[in-house]
Amino acid sequence: MIAVLILLGAMVLVAIIAVAVVAGIYNKLVTLRNRYKNAYAQIDVQLKRRYDLIPNLVETAKGYMKHESSTLEAVTQARNIAYAAAHAAAGSPGDPTAVKNLSAAESGLGGALSRLMMVSEQYPDLKANQNMMQLSEELTSTENKIGFARQAYNDSVMAYNTDREVFPSNLIAGTFNFTPAELFVIDKPEQKDAPKVSFS
């Protein structure tokens, strides 16, 4: 009789420990998921700020760059695509497809803005325009903030993905449908190519 009680007590103790371990792992995964969602919210704030600056930048440039309407239209179109992708990603920052679409849209917007800035260099009056200088400075500052926010998001995603893949967390993650999160990487082909150095 005493042996049965000891065995029953041991089984209850093991069950309590197992439930505590599962609950601890589950809670940690929830915390990490909430952390990367919060980190994405910081990116979203900066992206919205940039999306609000771009129409002002285009309007300012429009008065000087009458012959560059295709460049201005490309920037506006890229901004609208990126805005829609950001809105979709904000609804579900853990959705790999939404984050990949946002990354691609942001890459396109970055290219369009780069072309606008290169073309604007050909217009000295535009470069000297106080409004254009202020908007360019705000845009640069916002780009830096986006970069920092993206790094914080990617760090949070990395911690979450790592935790959900290691044993025994992977068992809990699979059981409770903790899906992997996608890193927010913007492809910039110019950063992948090694710089060409010539001493001639």
Secondary structure, DSSP 8 states (H G I E B T S, - for coil): -HHHHHHHHHHHHHHHHHHHHHHHHHHHHHHHHHHHHHHHHHHHHHHHHHHHHHHHHHHHHHTT-GGGHHHHHHHHHHHHHHHHHHHHHHH-TT-HHHHHHHHHHHHHHHHHHHHHHHHHTT-HHHHH-HHHHHHHHHHHHHHHHHHHHHHHHHHHHHHHHHHHHSTTHHHHHHHTT-----------HHHHS-------
